[in-house]
């Protein structure tokens, strides 16, 4: 084993040579030293210097990249000078090795092909390291097995990410590398050639936010009885049933049967109280239920009502689902019932909720999908005259308000005043929108169907 193996995390007792292709590494470097167009092709694959197996090759790629970024030519002479400045020239074989790379270089047009081979081998080495670490974790494991499994899974996923396609996140990168993709995205949205984001299912809310966007942590909060679970299920129905988007709904409050009753009621316009009353279902109710079940059965909607749900288990299940299906949205109902699930002890519940909030945000970024966390508000609204909630009313932690990209607060006047002129109306108060304006969206609340709908839809389907 050489020093590079130990730096890569391989066990010194590992009998086989780690995956590598030195011919491809030399071909990639030689092509770049021959033509600047080859440098652009190689960097376009996302290849990083650290992905070379030989430390000398890593240093040479470092020098080539630095010269290219500065707009200077990268040939054996300039690269040798760059390596001299860094004190690495002799460790890289001296000027003679650089000239040997040029002499044995293939056609510059093949540089991208060789760079991809280098990346593939680096990815395999990273998987080997992850498996080795996982084995050590199992051997030394103490405490919650779920936490160990989640940590090993994170290692494997991180290793798999080593070989991400061009355009995936690879750490620090010059802003110039993101300009073209950003302009393409802006143009596509403005021309209407791609969906702006996962739809909410509420026209005015979609118009305000452009839908739900990848990586967003979205908080929907309200006092008990305001309908936060109902709103969460409305969004899940819209995404999965109407738009065919893979949606995972984690419930710490209701059983799977209760969730399904509410979904059938909302989707099929079958009064919820008919389902819960002996002999309450009419022939029309059964007909609507049958039609609704057919639509629901074909939807990519996944429910989890496990009584022992923790943030650790949610992360693990979400990662598994993302690897097996086209997961596009996660909804957690609700945050204050959630526990971290790890072995860490917290000084206060506020500290744990802060950690949960951060974990939800990181999960959204990792899977590049929106994650909705339903949340409860404290008693602040009851203590004010107008009863309207504010973001500061979020219960147990200000970290939720800080971490969230979007906060929607639910308010119904008729919940406090049965004689209100706004009976049957509800406000979705967009109290925070990191990517746009805030506003109050008015919708209709149809409690008998366990759903919120657009006001226009309410007139058609009441």
MITOR-307270 format. One record per residue (C-alpha): residue in one letter; x, y, z. Coordinates in nm, 4 decimals, always signed. Each point is the difference from the previous one (the first is absolute). Layout:
# MITOR-307270
residu a	x X	y Y	z Z $
...
This chain:
# MITOR-307270
residu x	x +0.0000	y +0.0000	z +0.0000 $
residu x	x +0.1241	y +0.3484	z -0.0825 $
residu x	x -0.0657	y +0.3232	z +0.1866 $
residu x	x -0.2921	y +0.0848	z -0.2274 $
residu x	x -0.1854	y -0.3120	z +0.1163 $
residu x	x +0.0271	y +0.0992	z +0.3629 $
residu x	x -0.1136	y +0.3555	z -0.0759 $
residu x	x -0.3018	y -0.1412	z -0.1828 $
residu x	x -0.1143	y -0.1869	z +0.3098 $
residu x	x +0.0782	y -0.3544	z -0.1185 $
residu x	x +0.0852	y -0.2578	z +0.2618 $
residu x	x +0.3764	y -0.0786	z -0.0157 $
residu x	x -0.0993	y -0.3649	z +0.0249 $
residu x	x -0.2054	y +0.0266	z -0.3196 $
residu x	x +0.1651	y -0.2562	z -0.2266 $
residu x	x -0.1257	y +0.1237	z -0.3358 $
residu x	x +0.1146	y +0.3143	z -0.1729 $
residu x	x -0.2684	y +0.2720	z +0.0156 $
residu x	x -0.1806	y +0.0703	z -0.3301 $
residu x	x +0.2046	y +0.2280	z -0.2264 $
residu x	x +0.1070	y +0.0429	z -0.3624 $
residu x	x +0.3369	y +0.1737	z -0.0295 $
residu x	x -0.0110	y -0.0172	z -0.3801 $
residu x	x -0.3239	y +0.2018	z -0.0017 $
residu x	x +0.1474	y +0.2467	z +0.2502 $
residu x	x +0.3080	y +0.0586	z -0.2184 $
residu x	x -0.2152	y +0.0255	z -0.3125 $
residu x	x -0.2254	y +0.2612	z +0.1632 $
residu x	x +0.2940	y +0.2132	z +0.1139 $
residu x	x +0.1936	y -0.0388	z -0.3241 $
residu x	x -0.2972	y +0.1125	z -0.2097 $
residu x	x -0.0455	y +0.3090	z +0.2179 $
residu x	x +0.3684	y +0.0902	z -0.0307 $
residu x	x -0.0404	y -0.0252	z -0.3771 $
residu x	x -0.3129	y +0.2092	z -0.0605 $
residu x	x -0.1974	y +0.2492	z +0.2096 $
residu x	x -0.3244	y -0.1338	z -0.1494 $
residu x	x +0.0726	y -0.3287	z +0.1752 $
residu x	x +0.0193	y +0.1823	z +0.3339 $
residu x	x -0.3521	y +0.1335	z -0.0495 $
residu x	x -0.1225	y -0.3490	z -0.0895 $
residu x	x +0.1591	y -0.1561	z +0.3088 $
residu x	x -0.1239	y +0.2666	z +0.2394 $
residu x	x -0.3443	y -0.0328	z -0.1566 $
residu x	x -0.0217	y -0.3556	z +0.1349 $
residu x	x +0.0322	y +0.1357	z +0.3527 $
residu x	x +0.3344	y -0.1758	z +0.0502 $
residu x	x +0.1797	y +0.1203	z +0.3118 $
residu x	x +0.3768	y -0.0248	z +0.0564 $
residu x	x -0.0578	y -0.2127	z +0.3118 $
residu x	x -0.1641	y -0.2685	z -0.2143 $
residu x	x +0.3341	y -0.0977	z -0.1527 $
residu x	x +0.1531	y -0.3059	z +0.1632 $
residu x	x +0.3632	y +0.1092	z -0.0269 $
residu x	x +0.0831	y +0.3013	z +0.2209 $
residu x	x +0.2308	y +0.1334	z -0.2740 $
residu x	x -0.2891	y +0.0004	z -0.2473 $
residu x	x -0.2172	y +0.1831	z +0.2519 $
residu x	x +0.2646	y +0.2750	z +0.0296 $
residu x	x +0.0354	y +0.0289	z -0.3775 $
residu x	x -0.3762	y +0.0322	z -0.0477 $
residu x	x -0.0038	y +0.2625	z +0.2744 $
residu x	x +0.2586	y +0.2028	z -0.1903 $
residu x	x -0.1822	y -0.0361	z -0.3329 $
residu x	x -0.3301	y +0.1074	z +0.1534 $
residu x	x +0.1559	y +0.3039	z +0.1711 $
residu x	x +0.1632	y +0.1181	z -0.3232 $
residu x	x -0.3186	y -0.0542	z -0.2009 $
residu x	x -0.2097	y +0.1901	z +0.2562 $
residu x	x +0.2444	y +0.2928	z -0.0199 $
residu x	x -0.0243	y +0.0055	z -0.3787 $
residu x	x +0.3643	y -0.1071	z -0.0440 $
residu x	x +0.1239	y -0.2747	z -0.2348 $
residu x	x +0.0518	y -0.3416	z +0.1568 $
residu x	x +0.2899	y -0.1788	z -0.1721 $
residu x	x +0.3011	y -0.1927	z +0.1356 $
residu x	x +0.1980	y +0.3218	z +0.0514 $
residu x	x -0.2696	y +0.2019	z +0.1826 $
residu x	x -0.1143	y -0.2993	z +0.2034 $
residu x	x +0.3616	y -0.0710	z +0.1038 $
residu x	x +0.0290	y +0.3616	z +0.1141 $
residu x	x -0.3246	y -0.0269	z +0.1965 $
residu x	x +0.1193	y -0.3193	z +0.1682 $
residu x	x +0.3343	y +0.1631	z +0.0809 $
residu x	x -0.1790	y +0.2854	z +0.1759 $
residu x	x -0.1983	y -0.2493	z +0.2100 $
residu x	x +0.3125	y -0.2079	z +0.0688 $
residu x	x -0.1467	y -0.3116	z -0.1637 $
residu x	x +0.1927	y -0.0275	z -0.3278 $
residu x	x +0.2530	y -0.2631	z +0.1042 $
residu x	x -0.2648	y -0.2039	z +0.1841 $
residu x	x -0.1924	y -0.0076	z -0.3279 $
residu x	x +0.2924	y -0.1422	z -0.1976 $
residu x	x +0.1537	y +0.3266	z -0.1186 $
residu x	x -0.0310	y +0.1652	z -0.3437 $
residu x	x +0.0873	y -0.3297	z -0.1676 $
residu x	x -0.3197	y -0.1690	z +0.1240 $
residu x	x -0.2146	y +0.2847	z -0.1323 $
residu x	x +0.1564	y -0.0378	z -0.3451 $
residu x	x -0.0525	y -0.3779	z +0.0184 $
residu x	x -0.3696	y +0.0625	z +0.0621 $
residu x	x -0.0181	y +0.2142	z -0.3140 $
residu x	x +0.1896	y -0.2507	z -0.2094 $
residu x	x -0.2351	y -0.2824	z +0.0958 $
residu x	x -0.3162	y +0.2098	z -0.0148 $
residu x	x -0.2925	y -0.1231	z -0.2115 $
residu x	x -0.2044	y +0.2298	z -0.2191 $
residu x	x -0.1220	y +0.2986	z +0.2089 $
residu x	x -0.3546	y -0.0750	z -0.1139 $
residu x	x +0.0066	y -0.3168	z +0.2146 $
residu x	x +0.0861	y +0.1843	z +0.3225 $
residu x	x -0.3563	y -0.0054	z +0.1298 $
residu x	x -0.0182	y -0.3778	z -0.0413 $
residu x	x +0.3151	y -0.0562	z +0.2060 $
residu x	x -0.1122	y +0.2471	z +0.2661 $
residu x	x -0.3224	y -0.1968	z +0.0437 $
residu x	x +0.2033	y -0.3167	z +0.0590 $
residu x	x +0.2024	y +0.1794	z +0.2669 $
residu x	x -0.3243	y +0.1104	z +0.1686 $
residu x	x -0.1496	y -0.3492	z -0.0112 $
residu x	x +0.3040	y -0.1494	z +0.1697 $
residu x	x -0.0053	y +0.2732	z +0.2640 $
residu x	x -0.3638	y -0.0783	z +0.0680 $
residu x	x +0.0769	y -0.3680	z +0.0491 $
residu x	x +0.2810	y +0.0868	z +0.2410 $
residu x	x -0.2370	y +0.2249	z +0.1944 $
residu x	x -0.2535	y -0.2834	z +0.0265 $
residu x	x +0.2759	y -0.2280	z +0.1295 $
residu x	x +0.0928	y +0.2559	z +0.2636 $
residu x	x -0.3654	y +0.0385	z +0.1024 $
residu x	x -0.0448	y -0.3756	z +0.0345 $
residu x	x +0.3179	y -0.0225	z +0.2053 $
residu x	x -0.1200	y +0.2762	z +0.2333 $
residu x	x -0.3406	y -0.1631	z +0.0215 $
residu x	x +0.1607	y -0.3261	z +0.1051 $
residu x	x +0.1923	y +0.1822	z +0.2733 $
residu x	x -0.3220	y +0.1711	z +0.1168 $
residu x	x -0.1754	y -0.3353	z +0.0312 $
residu x	x +0.2938	y -0.1522	z +0.1901 $
residu x	x +0.0087	y +0.2898	z +0.2477 $
residu x	x -0.3745	y +0.0716	z +0.0079 $
residu x	x -0.1617	y +0.1026	z +0.3229 $
residu x	x -0.3489	y +0.1382	z +0.0511 $
residu x	x -0.2773	y +0.0370	z -0.2569 $
residu x	x +0.0460	y -0.2334	z -0.3027 $
residu x	x -0.2128	y +0.2347	z -0.2120 $
residu x	x +0.2537	y +0.2748	z +0.0567 $
residu x	x +0.2850	y -0.2275	z -0.1134 $
residu x	x -0.1952	y -0.1064	z -0.3095 $
residu x	x -0.0788	y +0.3633	z -0.0837 $
residu x	x +0.3682	y +0.0948	z +0.0367 $
residu x	x +0.1129	y -0.2856	z -0.2250 $
residu x	x -0.2635	y +0.0891	z -0.2573 $
residu x	x +0.1221	y +0.3601	z +0.0040 $
residu x	x +0.3538	y -0.1243	z -0.0668 $
residu x	x -0.1171	y -0.2054	z -0.2990 $
residu x	x -0.2089	y +0.2849	z -0.1423 $
residu x	x +0.2906	y +0.2414	z +0.0405 $
residu x	x +0.2260	y -0.2460	z -0.1791 $
residu x	x -0.2504	y -0.0416	z -0.2831 $
residu x	x -0.0070	y +0.3770	z -0.0361 $
residu x	x +0.3693	y -0.0036	z -0.0925 $
residu x	x -0.1026	y -0.1001	z -0.3497 $
residu x	x -0.2854	y +0.2423	z -0.0464 $
residu x	x -0.0723	y +0.1168	z -0.3504 $
residu x	x +0.1194	y +0.3414	z -0.1196 $
residu x	x -0.2008	y +0.2743	z +0.1582 $
residu x	x -0.0390	y -0.1761	z +0.3340 $
residu x	x +0.1358	y +0.1657	z +0.3091 $
residu x	x +0.3738	y -0.0657	z +0.0356 $
residu x	x +0.0892	y +0.2517	z +0.2682 $
residu x	x +0.1608	y +0.3359	z -0.0687 $
residu x	x -0.0169	y +0.1036	z -0.3641 $
residu x	x +0.0447	y +0.3286	z -0.1892 $
residu x	x -0.3279	y +0.1814	z -0.0644 $
residu x	x +0.0754	y +0.0008	z -0.3723 $
residu x	x -0.0618	y -0.3753	z -0.0069 $
residu x	x -0.3612	y +0.0581	z +0.1110 $
residu x	x -0.0934	y +0.2896	z -0.2269 $
residu x	x -0.1118	y -0.1953	z -0.3055 $
residu x	x -0.2182	y -0.2417	z +0.1972 $
residu x	x -0.1542	y +0.2877	z +0.1952 $
residu x	x -0.0857	y +0.1971	z -0.3144 $
residu x	x -0.1465	y -0.3126	z -0.1602 $
residu x	x -0.2196	y -0.0555	z +0.3068 $
residu x	x -0.1222	y +0.3609	z +0.0002 $
residu x	x -0.0779	y -0.0144	z -0.3721 $
residu x	x -0.1822	y -0.3341	z +0.0315 $
residu x	x -0.2194	y +0.1308	z +0.2801 $
residu x	x -0.0860	y +0.3215	z -0.1831 $
residu x	x -0.0828	y -0.1866	z -0.3201 $
residu x	x -0.2065	y -0.2511	z +0.1927 $
residu x	x +0.1955	y -0.2998	z -0.1346 $
residu x	x +0.0540	y -0.1547	z +0.3444 $
residu x	x -0.2083	y -0.0074	z +0.3206 $
residu x	x +0.1025	y +0.2775	z +0.2360 $
residu x	x -0.0261	y -0.2234	z +0.3044 $
residu x	x -0.2101	y -0.2757	z +0.1519 $
residu x	x -0.3566	y +0.1419	z +0.0049 $
residu x	x -0.1758	y +0.0762	z +0.3249 $
residu x	x -0.3450	y -0.0678	z -0.1395 $
residu x	x -0.1089	y +0.3551	z +0.0835 $
residu x	x -0.0010	y +0.2406	z -0.2939 $
residu x	x +0.0904	y +0.3213	z +0.1831 $
residu x	x +0.2675	y -0.1673	z +0.2086 $
residu x	x +0.1597	y -0.1456	z -0.3139 $
residu x	x -0.0093	y +0.3444	z -0.1632 $
residu x	x +0.1689	y +0.1612	z +0.3017 $
residu x	x +0.2807	y -0.2510	z +0.0541 $
residu x	x +0.0350	y -0.1755	z -0.3342 $
residu x	x -0.0770	y -0.3285	z +0.1721 $
residu x	x +0.2227	y -0.1854	z +0.2444 $
residu x	x +0.3660	y -0.0102	z -0.0952 $
residu x	x +0.2745	y -0.2622	z +0.0473 $
residu x	x +0.1938	y +0.0401	z +0.3231 $
residu x	x -0.2645	y +0.2117	z +0.1715 $
residu x	x -0.0995	y -0.0530	z +0.3609 $
residu x	x -0.3648	y +0.1063	z +0.0204 $
residu x	x -0.1828	y +0.0469	z +0.3289 $
residu x	x -0.3807	y -0.0013	z +0.0177 $
residu x	x -0.1118	y +0.0945	z +0.3479 $
residu x	x -0.3177	y +0.0649	z +0.1916 $
residu x	x -0.1708	y -0.0285	z +0.3345 $
residu x	x -0.1730	y -0.3330	z +0.0786 $
residu x	x -0.3135	y -0.0443	z -0.2090 $
residu x	x +0.0995	y +0.2478	z -0.2728 $
residu x	x +0.0573	y -0.2764	z -0.2534 $
residu x	x +0.3758	y -0.0347	z -0.0426 $
residu x	x -0.0286	y -0.3784	z -0.0543 $
residu x	x -0.2824	y +0.0620	z -0.2466 $
residu x	x +0.2144	y +0.2498	z -0.1904 $
residu x	x +0.2877	y -0.2492	z -0.0050 $
residu x	x -0.2239	y -0.2708	z -0.1440 $
residu x	x -0.1419	y +0.2424	z -0.2577 $
residu x	x +0.3526	y +0.0713	z -0.1243 $
residu x	x +0.0855	y -0.3722	z +0.0001 $
residu x	x -0.3162	y -0.0788	z -0.2004 $
residu x	x +0.0763	y +0.2690	z -0.2549 $
residu x	x +0.3594	y -0.1127	z -0.0470 $
residu x	x -0.0587	y -0.3759	z -0.0127 $
residu x	x -0.3513	y -0.0487	z -0.1399 $
residu x	x -0.0336	y +0.2983	z -0.2332 $
residu x	x +0.3607	y +0.0390	z -0.1129 $
residu x	x +0.1527	y -0.3461	z +0.0462 $
residu x	x +0.2853	y +0.1192	z +0.2242 $
residu x	x +0.1462	y -0.2481	z +0.2476 $
residu x	x -0.1096	y +0.1199	z +0.3435 $
residu x	x +0.0802	y -0.1347	z +0.3472 $
residu x	x -0.2311	y +0.0936	z +0.2878 $
residu x	x +0.1353	y -0.0750	z +0.3479 $
residu x	x -0.2664	y +0.0261	z +0.2705 $
residu x	x +0.0673	y +0.0044	z +0.3712 $
residu x	x -0.3565	y +0.1062	z +0.0778 $
residu x	x -0.2438	y -0.2136	z -0.2016 $
residu x	x -0.0177	y -0.3653	z -0.0978 $
residu x	x +0.0206	y -0.1090	z -0.3602 $
residu x	x -0.3717	y -0.0862	z +0.0029 $
residu x	x -0.0918	y +0.3456	z +0.1265 $
residu x	x +0.2184	y +0.1616	z -0.2656 $
residu x	x -0.1598	y -0.2090	z -0.2737 $
residu x	x -0.3507	y +0.0917	z +0.1152 $
residu x	x +0.0877	y +0.3672	z -0.0255 $
residu x	x +0.1601	y -0.0416	z -0.3405 $
residu x	x -0.3076	y -0.1845	z -0.1337 $
residu x	x -0.2298	y +0.2613	z +0.1498 $
residu x	x +0.1963	y +0.2906	z -0.1495 $
residu x	x +0.0688	y -0.1547	z -0.3384 $
residu x	x -0.3417	y -0.1598	z -0.0540 $
residu x	x -0.2151	y +0.2597	z +0.1796 $
residu x	x -0.1338	y -0.2622	z +0.2370 $
residu x	x -0.1012	y +0.1605	z +0.3326 $
residu x	x +0.2449	y -0.1123	z +0.2657 $
residu x	x -0.2689	y -0.0389	z +0.2634 $
residu x	x -0.1834	y -0.2467	z -0.2287 $
residu x	x +0.2999	y -0.2320	z +0.0215 $
residu x	x +0.0091	y +0.0204	z +0.3766 $
residu x	x -0.3725	y -0.0527	z +0.0635 $
residu x	x -0.1698	y -0.3396	z -0.0001 $
residu x	x -0.2111	y -0.0253	z -0.3143 $
residu x	x +0.1098	y +0.3473	z -0.1039 $
residu x	x +0.1325	y -0.0900	z -0.3453 $
residu x	x -0.2525	y +0.0551	z -0.2804 $
residu x	x +0.0025	y -0.1766	z -0.3382 $
residu x	x +0.1432	y +0.3169	z -0.1534 $
residu x	x +0.2725	y +0.0041	z +0.2669 $
residu x	x +0.0993	y -0.3579	z -0.0855 $
residu x	x +0.0086	y +0.0808	z -0.3724 $
residu x	x +0.2220	y +0.3022	z +0.0576 $
residu x	x +0.2237	y -0.2043	z +0.2316 $
residu x	x +0.0483	y -0.2734	z -0.2614 $
residu x	x +0.1002	y +0.2519	z -0.2671 $
residu x	x +0.2314	y +0.1774	z +0.2398 $
residu x	x +0.1732	y -0.3202	z +0.1110 $
residu x	x +0.0878	y -0.0777	z -0.3604 $
residu x	x +0.1745	y +0.3361	z -0.0398 $
residu x	x +0.1731	y -0.0251	z +0.3372 $
residu x	x +0.1281	y -0.3524	z -0.0623 $
residu x	x +0.1928	y +0.1186	z -0.3059 $
residu x	x +0.1563	y +0.3003	z +0.1729 $
residu x	x +0.3632	y -0.0037	z +0.1244 $
residu x	x -0.1069	y +0.0920	z +0.3523 $
residu x	x +0.1731	y -0.1725	z +0.2932 $
residu x	x -0.1244	y +0.0124	z +0.3598 $
residu x	x +0.1939	y -0.0796	z +0.3160 $
residu x	x -0.1752	y +0.0054	z +0.3368 $
residu x	x +0.2646	y -0.1957	z +0.1930 $
residu x	x -0.0358	y +0.0754	z +0.3721 $
residu x	x +0.3773	y +0.0186	z +0.0469 $
residu x	x +0.0742	y +0.2533	z -0.2754 $
residu x	x +0.3074	y +0.2111	z +0.0718 $
residu x	x +0.2027	y +0.2409	z -0.2096 $
residu x	x +0.2610	y -0.2715	z -0.0409 $
residu x	x -0.2531	y -0.2506	z -0.1335 $
residu x	x -0.1618	y +0.2593	z -0.2276 $
residu x	x +0.3385	y +0.0843	z -0.1534 $
residu x	x +0.0769	y -0.3682	z -0.0511 $
residu x	x -0.3375	y -0.0774	z -0.1595 $
residu x	x +0.0108	y +0.3122	z -0.2181 $
residu x	x +0.3445	y -0.0886	z -0.1319 $
residu x	x -0.1121	y -0.3545	z -0.0772 $
residu x	x -0.3105	y +0.1249	z -0.1773 $
residu x	x +0.1981	y +0.2580	z -0.1976 $
residu x	x +0.2341	y -0.2766	z -0.1173 $
residu x	x -0.2892	y -0.2248	z -0.1077 $
residu x	x -0.2630	y +0.2449	z -0.1294 $
residu x	x -0.0419	y +0.3524	z -0.1353 $
residu x	x -0.0514	y +0.1674	z +0.3376 $
residu x	x -0.1034	y +0.3626	z -0.0504 $
residu x	x -0.1578	y +0.1094	z +0.3299 $
residu x	x +0.0108	y -0.0859	z +0.3718 $
residu x	x -0.2568	y +0.1092	z +0.2585 $
residu x	x +0.0520	y -0.0494	z +0.3747 $
residu x	x -0.3049	y +0.0302	z +0.2307 $
residu x	x +0.0950	y +0.1454	z +0.2343 $
residu x	x +0.3261	y +0.1422	z +0.1285 $
residu x	x -0.0672	y +0.0362	z +0.3716 $
residu x	x -0.0801	y -0.3732	z +0.0266 $
residu x	x +0.3296	y -0.0951	z -0.1637 $
residu x	x +0.3105	y -0.1166	z +0.1854 $
residu x	x +0.3554	y -0.0041	z -0.1289 $
residu x	x +0.0462	y -0.3745	z +0.0472 $
residu x	x +0.3746	y +0.0272	z +0.0510 $
residu x	x +0.1983	y -0.0658	z +0.3116 $
residu x	x +0.0627	y +0.3685	z +0.0666 $
residu x	x -0.1443	y +0.1487	z +0.3165 $
residu x	x -0.1417	y +0.3501	z -0.0049 $
residu x	x -0.0058	y +0.2534	z +0.2789 $
residu x	x -0.3478	y +0.1147	z -0.1040 $
residu x	x -0.2804	y -0.0796	z -0.2405 $
residu x	x +0.0735	y +0.3309	z -0.1761 $
residu x	x +0.3496	y -0.1202	z -0.0766 $
residu x	x -0.1316	y -0.3288	z -0.1396 $
residu x	x -0.2576	y +0.1778	z -0.2183 $
residu x	x +0.2776	y +0.2250	z -0.1307 $
residu x	x +0.1972	y -0.3102	z -0.0957 $
residu x	x -0.3086	y -0.1555	z -0.1620 $
residu x	x -0.0611	y +0.3164	z -0.1995 $
residu x	x +0.3552	y +0.0026	z -0.1300 $
residu x	x -0.0213	y -0.3709	z -0.0867 $
residu x	x -0.3162	y +0.0567	z -0.2048 $
residu x	x +0.1666	y +0.2819	z -0.1926 $
residu x	x +0.3073	y -0.2140	z -0.0690 $
residu x	x -0.2210	y -0.2892	z -0.1172 $
residu x	x -0.1727	y +0.2299	z -0.2490 $
residu x	x +0.3367	y +0.1148	z -0.1343 $
residu x	x +0.1452	y -0.3511	z -0.0098 $
residu x	x -0.2905	y -0.1521	z -0.1953 $
residu x	x -0.0630	y +0.3233	z -0.1964 $
residu x	x -0.3746	y -0.0089	z +0.0635 $
residu x	x -0.2348	y +0.2156	z +0.2081 $
residu x	x -0.0648	y -0.1252	z +0.3518 $
residu x	x -0.3116	y +0.1281	z +0.1781 $
residu x	x +0.0005	y -0.0037	z +0.3794 $
residu x	x -0.3372	y +0.0582	z +0.1615 $
residu x	x +0.0374	y +0.1860	z +0.3262 $
residu x	x -0.2030	y +0.1181	z +0.2938 $
residu x	x -0.0187	y +0.3615	z +0.1168 $
residu x	x +0.0114	y +0.1107	z +0.3610 $
residu x	x -0.2879	y +0.1818	z +0.1712 $
residu x	x +0.1105	y +0.3410	z -0.1247 $
residu x	x -0.2941	y +0.0476	z -0.2419 $
residu x	x -0.2570	y -0.0580	z +0.2760 $
residu x	x +0.1555	y +0.2801	z +0.2008 $
residu x	x -0.0406	y +0.2570	z -0.2786 $
residu x	x -0.3159	y +0.1793	z -0.1037 $
residu x	x +0.0030	y -0.0919	z -0.3700 $
residu x	x +0.1195	y -0.3592	z +0.0688 $
residu x	x +0.2119	y -0.0011	z -0.3162 $
residu x	x +0.3156	y -0.2089	z +0.0399 $
residu x	x +0.3547	y +0.1195	z -0.0581 $
residu x	x +0.3217	y -0.1879	z -0.0804 $
residu x	x +0.1210	y +0.0815	z +0.3525 $
residu x	x -0.2813	y -0.2233	z +0.1314 $
residu x	x +0.1742	y -0.3155	z -0.1223 $
residu x	x +0.0133	y -0.2294	z +0.2987 $
residu x	x +0.3146	y -0.1025	z +0.1881 $
residu x	x +0.2700	y +0.1449	z -0.2223 $
residu x	x +0.0926	y +0.3107	z -0.1943 $
residu x	x +0.2279	y -0.2232	z -0.2081 $
residu x	x -0.3018	y -0.1156	z -0.2004 $
residu x	x -0.0665	y +0.3564	z -0.1104 $
residu x	x +0.3682	y +0.0436	z -0.0854 $
residu x	x +0.0487	y -0.3255	z -0.1940 $
residu x	x -0.3240	y +0.0051	z -0.1998 $
residu x	x +0.0035	y +0.1310	z -0.3549 $
residu x	x -0.3772	y +0.0438	z +0.0031 $
residu x	x -0.2396	y +0.0363	z +0.2938 $
residu x	x -0.3772	y -0.0212	z -0.0435 $
residu x	x -0.2226	y +0.0703	z +0.2991 $
residu x	x -0.3607	y -0.1234	z +0.0035 $
residu x	x -0.2773	y +0.2202	z +0.1350 $
residu x	x -0.3785	y -0.0328	z +0.0034 $
residu x	x -0.2075	y +0.2766	z +0.1524 $
residu x	x -0.2980	y -0.2286	z +0.0493 $
residu x	x +0.2102	y -0.2206	z +0.2280 $
residu x	x -0.0112	y +0.2841	z +0.2526 $
residu x	x -0.3284	y +0.1691	z -0.0983 $
residu x	x -0.2831	y -0.2276	z -0.1121 $
residu x	x -0.1945	y +0.3060	z -0.1191 $
residu x	x +0.2858	y +0.1264	z -0.2168 $
residu x	x -0.0916	y +0.1407	z -0.3405 $
residu x	x +0.2888	y -0.2063	z -0.1362 $
residu x	x -0.1439	y -0.3359	z +0.0974 $
residu x	x +0.1425	y -0.2741	z -0.2194 $
residu x	x +0.3032	y +0.2073	z -0.1000 $
residu x	x +0.3610	y -0.0612	z +0.0989 $
residu x	x +0.3180	y +0.2021	z -0.0369 $
residu x	x +0.3322	y -0.1450	z -0.1078 $
residu x	x +0.2272	y +0.2719	z +0.1374 $
residu x	x +0.3360	y -0.0213	z -0.1802 $
residu x	x +0.2042	y +0.1525	z +0.2829 $
residu x	x +0.3414	y -0.0805	z -0.1471 $
residu x	x +0.1045	y -0.0583	z -0.3583 $
residu x	x +0.3751	y -0.0065	z -0.0481 $
residu x	x -0.0395	y +0.0099	z -0.3782 $
residu x	x -0.2806	y +0.2496	z -0.0472 $
residu x	x -0.2762	y +0.2137	z +0.1483 $
residu x	x -0.2251	y -0.0761	z +0.2942 $
residu x	x -0.3779	y +0.0223	z -0.0171 $
residu x	x -0.3232	y -0.1393	z +0.1402 $
residu x	x -0.1784	y -0.2546	z -0.2198 $
residu x	x -0.3690	y -0.0540	z +0.0712 $
residu x	x -0.1441	y -0.3456	z -0.0633 $
residu x	x -0.3180	y -0.1843	z +0.0918 $
residu x	x -0.0084	y -0.2493	z +0.2866 $
residu x	x -0.2331	y -0.2937	z -0.0576 $
residu x	x +0.0190	y -0.1774	z +0.3309 $
residu x	x -0.2630	y -0.2588	z -0.0924 $
residu x	x +0.2301	y -0.1167	z -0.2810 $
residu x	x +0.3169	y +0.0523	z +0.2040 $
residu x	x +0.1590	y +0.2297	z -0.2552 $
residu x	x +0.0922	y +0.3520	z -0.1009 $
residu x	x -0.0774	y +0.1121	z -0.3562 $
residu x	x +0.0377	y +0.3114	z -0.2143 $
residu x	x -0.2874	y +0.2426	z +0.0470 $
residu x	x -0.1148	y -0.0420	z -0.3623 $
residu x	x +0.0032	y -0.3772	z +0.0397 $
residu x	x -0.2096	y +0.0372	z +0.3140 $
residu x	x -0.2772	y +0.1641	z -0.2008 $
residu x	x -0.0024	y -0.2905	z -0.2489 $
residu x	x +0.0305	y -0.2924	z +0.2418 $
residu x	x -0.1545	y +0.1037	z +0.3307 $
